[in-house]
Every structure is written in C-alpha cells, then in structure tokens.
C-alpha cells in the first residue's frame, strides 16, 4: 500500500482512548510535510505532537573504547501550536512559551489556575479542550 494516500488515521487504545494522527501539511519545513503528527487538541488553535526517533550509533573506535558498545534509539517529541491564521509555531508545553507564541490564547489561559500547573501534554490538551472549544 502506498502510504502517500493515507492522510490521517485513528488508533484505538486498549484503555478506551483514541489517538488521532494526520499529515503535517502545514509544517514549517518542507521535509516534514509527509510526516504524521498526533492531534492533541483541535479548535481555533491546534496542539500537535510530532513523534521522532533518533538513532545514536555505537562508538566502537579503538581497542579500549569507553564509548557506547550498542546502538540506542531515543524517543523525542516536539510540539507545535497551529494558530487560527494557519501559522504553525514550535512551542514548549509551558505557561511562558504559550504566552510568547499565542498572546490571544494566553489572555484566556491566564484566567485558569490549571494553566500554571499543567505539565504533561494530556493536561495541556484537556485545558485547551476546555478553554478553546471547536
């Protein structure tokens, strides 16, 4: 099957949750536009999570190498906020970063006590679901 024909897909979790993925068509870099992002929140703003795998090769140079003797794969995630004018901005999931990237949204966020304590992407998604309805 040609994966270029797949524009989005849903994953059902055993716990009953559902995760939505779609193409990153509005990506800031052209090389990322064929990648998929997880949609954590969709409304006037969209909170997107890009999952990345980074391969760290083993360091086997020399007979008495102190380096890593095996390859490691690291999971990394980057977050993007798609604003209502379709501009996509790289964002860290914290109060200060959202203040800089989306001042209009921040005006609503600063009224919520949960915004100051949110840490995980699930907490930020729930907060945005509440404050930024579809």
VOBA-1610 file (N, C-alpha, C; in pm, whole numbers, padded with zeros to 5 digits, always signed):
BEGIN
Unk+00085-00118+00000Unk+00000+00000+00000Unk+00089+00124+00000Unk+00050+00223-00075Unk+00124+00348-00085Unk+00082+00440+00029Unk+00175+00469+00121Unk+00139+00549+00238Unk+00113+00696+00202Unk+00148+00738+00082Unk+00118+00876+00041Unk-00032+00899+00027Unk-00108+00793+00014Unk-00253+00804+00001Unk-00323+00819+00136Unk-00253+00789+00244Unk-00311+00797+00379Unk-00290+00940+00432Unk-00399+01010+00452Unk-00389+01147+00503Unk-00405+01154+00654Unk-00476+01059+00712Unk-00493+01056+00857Unk-00535+00916+00899Unk-00520+00888+01028Unk-00564+00761+01083Unk-00588+00777+01232Unk-00669+00689+01289Unk-00701+00687+01431Unk-00649+00557+01491Unk-00605+00566+01616Unk-00564+00447+01691Unk-00654+00434+01813Unk-00712+00318+01830Unk-00792+00289+01949Unk-00702+00223+02051Unk-00696+00278+02171Unk-00613+00221+02277Unk-00693+00119+02356Unk-00625+00020+02414Unk-00696-00080+02495Unk-00770-00020+02614Unk-00724+00095+02662Unk-00790+00159+02776Unk-00915+00235+02737Unk-00945+00237+02608Unk-01066+00305+02561Unk-01039+00440+02500Unk-00918+00488+02506Unk-00885+00618+02447Unk-00867+00608+02296Unk-00865+00723+02234Unk-00849+00730+02089Unk-00744+00836+02057Unk-00650+00803+01969Unk-00547+00896+01928Unk-00563+00922+01779Unk-00557+01049+01741Unk-00577+01089+01601Unk-00444+01140+01546Unk-00407+01090+01429Unk-00286+01132+01360Unk-00324+01182+01221Unk-00252+01282+01173Unk-00274+01333+01038Unk-00142+01383+00981Unk-00143+01406+00850Unk-00023+01459+00786Unk+00008+01598+00841Unk+00134+01631+00845Unk+00180+01761+00895Unk+00194+01856+00775Unk+00083+01883+00709Unk+00082+01959+00584Unk+00129+02103+00601Unk+00108+02161+00719Unk+00145+02300+00743Unk+00281+02313+00810Unk+00362+02208+00803Unk+00492+02206+00869Unk+00580+02322+00822Unk+00660+02377+00913Unk+00747+02488+00876Unk+00858+02448+00780Unk+00896+02321+00781Unk+00999+02273+00688Unk+00936+02175+00589Unk+00968+02191+00461Unk+00909+02107+00356Unk+00936+01959+00377Unk+01050+01925+00436Unk+01085+01784+00458Unk+00996+01718+00562Unk+00926+01795+00644Unk+00839+01739+00748Unk+00696+01721+00701Unk+00662+01767+00583Unk+00521+01767+00539Unk+00464+01630+00511Unk+00548+01530+00490Unk+00499+01394+00473Unk+00490+01318+00604Unk+00540+01377+00713Unk+00534+01314+00844Unk+00392+01322+00900Unk+00368+01238+01000Unk+00240+01243+01070Unk+00260+01310+01206Unk+00158+01381+01251Unk+00158+01441+01383Unk+00033+01394+01456Unk+00045+01384+01587Unk-00070+01350+01669Unk-00145+01477+01703Unk-00275+01476+01684Unk-00359+01592+01714Unk-00405+01580+01859Unk-00348+01663+01946Unk-00383+01660+02088Unk-00504+01746+02117Unk-00520+01854+02040Unk-00635+01943+02056Unk-00666+02006+01921Unk-00795+02017+01891Unk-00839+02081+01768Unk-00949+02180+01802Unk-00932+02303+01765Unk-01028+02410+01787Unk-00985+02529+01704Unk-00999+02650+01758Unk-00942+02765+01687Unk-00791+02749+01681Unk-00733+02687+01782Unk-00592+02652+01786Unk-00583+02501+01782Unk-00473+02450+01727Unk-00448+02307+01727Unk-00316+02281+01796Unk-00316+02185+01886Unk-00193+02143+01954Unk-00151+02011+01890Unk-00033+02012+01828Unk+00016+01898+01752Unk+00144+01844+01816Unk+00158+01713+01815Unk+00276+01648+01872Unk+00343+01566+01762Unk+00468+01597+01736Unk+00545+01524+01635Unk+00637+01427+01707Unk+00617+01298+01681Unk+00698+01193+01742Unk+00821+01170+01653Unk+00938+01166+01715Unk+01063+01150+01642Unk+01145+01039+01707Unk+01209+00959+01627Unk+01304+00858+01674Unk+01443+00902+01631Unk+01538+00906+01724Unk+01676+00945+01695Unk+01766+00827+01725Unk+01848+00789+01626Unk+01940+00677+01642Unk+02076+00729+01683Unk+02127+00679+01796Unk+02261+00710+01843Unk+02346+00585+01818Unk+02439+00596+01726Unk+02521+00482+01688Unk+02623+00450+01798Unk+02662+00323+01803Unk+02763+00277+01899Unk+02898+00339+01865Unk+02979+00362+01968Unk+03112+00417+01950Unk+03212+00305+01977Unk+03257+00241+01871Unk+03345+00126+01886Unk+03486+00154+01835Unk+03526+00278+01835Unk+03660+00311+01784Unk+03766+00279+01888Unk+03868+00206+01846Unk+03978+00173+01936Unk+03953+00046+02014Unk+04062-00017+02056Unk+04053-00144+02129Unk+03999-00126+02270Unk+04029-00011+02331Unk+03985+00013+02468Unk+03887+00130+02474Unk+03787+00125+02392Unk+03690+00234+02380Unk+03605+00244+02506Unk+03586+00365+02554Unk+03497+00388+02668Unk+03358+00428+02622Unk+03338+00431+02492Unk+03210+00474+02437Unk+03102+00369+02450Unk+02988+00397+02394Unk+02875+00305+02398Unk+02902+00188+02304Unk+02874+00070+02349Unk+02900-00051+02271Unk+02777-00099+02194Unk+02668-00028+02201Unk+02547-00068+02130Unk+02473+00057+02082Unk+02394+00039+01978Unk+02313+00148+01925Unk+02197+00173+02021Unk+02155+00300+02030Unk+02038+00337+02111Unk+01941+00415+02026Unk+01814+00391+02048Unk+01709+00467+01982Unk+01641+00552+02089Unk+01639+00682+02066Unk+01579+00775+02162Unk+01448+00827+02107Unk+01345+00828+02190Unk+01217+00887+02153Unk+01218+01035+02190Unk+01185+01119+02095Unk+01175+01263+02121Unk+01040+01311+02069Unk+00991+01412+02131Unk+00865+01473+02085Unk+00884+01622+02075Unk+00827+01679+01971Unk+00823+01824+01957Unk+00677+01864+01944Unk+00646+01980+01996Unk+00508+02027+01997Unk+00495+02152+01911Unk+00382+02161+01843Unk+00353+02276+01758Unk+00214+02327+01791Unk+00199+02458+01784Unk+00069+02520+01802Unk+00030+02583+01669Unk-00080+02537+01613Unk-00132+02595+01490Unk-00232+02701+01528Unk-00201+02824+01491Unk-00286+02937+01527Unk-00404+02946+01432Unk-00500+03030+01465Unk-00621+03041+01385Unk-00595+03100+01245Unk-00479+03159+01221Unk-00446+03207+01087Unk-00361+03106+01011Unk-00357+02982+01057Unk-00287+02869+00995Unk-00136+02874+01012Unk-00081+02969+01085Unk+00062+02971+01111Unk+00094+02867+01217Unk+00202+02792+01196Unk+00243+02688+01290Unk+00370+02733+01360Unk+00368+02725+01491Unk+00482+02768+01572Unk+00529+02653+01660Unk+00660+02634+01666Unk+00719+02539+01759Unk+00698+02593+01900Unk+00654+02507+01992Unk+00622+02554+02126Unk+00667+02451+02229Unk+00710+02500+02343Unk+00733+02413+02458Unk+00605+02415+02538Unk+00573+02303+02599Unk+00448+02296+02675Unk+00469+02354+02815Unk+00472+02487+02819Unk+00476+02555+02947Unk+00405+02690+02934Unk+00375+02746+03045Unk+00297+02869+03054Unk+00365+02984+02981Unk+00494+03000+03003Unk+00568+03112+02945Unk+00579+03102+02793Unk+00603+02983+02741Unk+00616+02963+02597Unk+00485+02994+02525Unk+00375+02949+02582Unk+00245+02978+02520Unk+00213+03126+02526Unk+00262+03195+02627Unk+00243+03340+02636Unk+00311+03410+02519Unk+00430+03364+02482Unk+00504+03426+02373Unk+00448+03388+02236Unk+00408+03263+02218Unk+00364+03215+02087Unk+00221+03257+02053Unk+00133+03257+02150Unk-00008+03286+02125Unk-00063+03382+02230Unk-00034+03512+02217Unk-00081+03607+02318Unk-00233+03613+02331Unk-00305+03590+02220Unk-00453+03593+02226Unk-00505+03479+02310Unk-00446+03361+02292Unk-00485+03244+02370Unk-00441+03260+02515Unk-00328+03323+02536Unk-00275+03343+02670Unk-00370+03428+02755Unk-00441+03522+02693Unk-00537+03605+02766Unk-00642+03517+02834Unk-00681+03408+02769Unk-00778+03315+02826Unk-00709+03221+02925Unk-00587+03178+02892Unk-00515+03084+02978Unk-00481+03142+03115Unk-00448+03271+03119Unk-00406+03328+03247Unk-00518+03336+03349Unk-00643+03318+03305Unk-00756+03316+03398Unk-00776+03179+03462Unk-00702+03080+03413Unk-00717+02943+03464Unk-00600+02908+03554Unk-00631+02861+03673Unk-00525+02819+03766Unk-00456+02693+03716Unk-00527+02608+03641Unk-00470+02484+03590Unk-00360+02510+03489Unk-00363+02623+03421Unk-00260+02655+03320Unk-00124+02674+03385Unk-00121+02720+03507Unk+00007+02743+03575Unk+00070+02614+03627Unk-00011+02508+03641Unk+00040+02382+03697Unk+00045+02269+03595Unk-00007+02289+03473Unk-00009+02183+03372Unk+00134+02146+03332Unk+00162+02019+03326Unk+00296+01969+03292Unk+00295+01878+03168Unk+00202+01783+03164Unk+00202+01682+03057Unk+00122+01730+02937Unk+00143+01664+02824Unk+00067+01702+02705Unk-00082+01670+02722Unk-00114+01567+02800Unk-00255+01534+02827Unk-00322+01646+02908Unk-00250+01701+03006Unk-00305+01812+03086Unk-00325+01936+03000Unk-00229+01967+02912Unk-00244+02083+02824Unk-00358+02062+02724Unk-00371+01940+02672Unk-00479+01911+02578Unk-00615+01926+02646Unk-00630+01876+02767Unk-00755+01889+02841Unk-00786+02035+02870Unk-00685+02111+02905Unk-00704+02254+02933Unk-00747+02328+02808Unk-00685+02299+02696Unk-00724+02364+02570Unk-00862+02319+02525Unk-00897+02193+02549Unk-01033+02145+02516Unk-01137+02228+02591Unk-01104+02264+02715Unk-01196+02341+02799Unk-01201+02488+02757Unk-01084+02548+02730Unk-01077+02693+02705Unk-01086+02734+02559Unk-01063+02641+02468Unk-01067+02670+02325Unk-01156+02570+02255Unk-01288+02587+02268Unk-01379+02488+02208Unk-01374+02493+02055Unk-01421+02387+01995Unk-01424+02380+01847Unk-01520+02477+01787
//
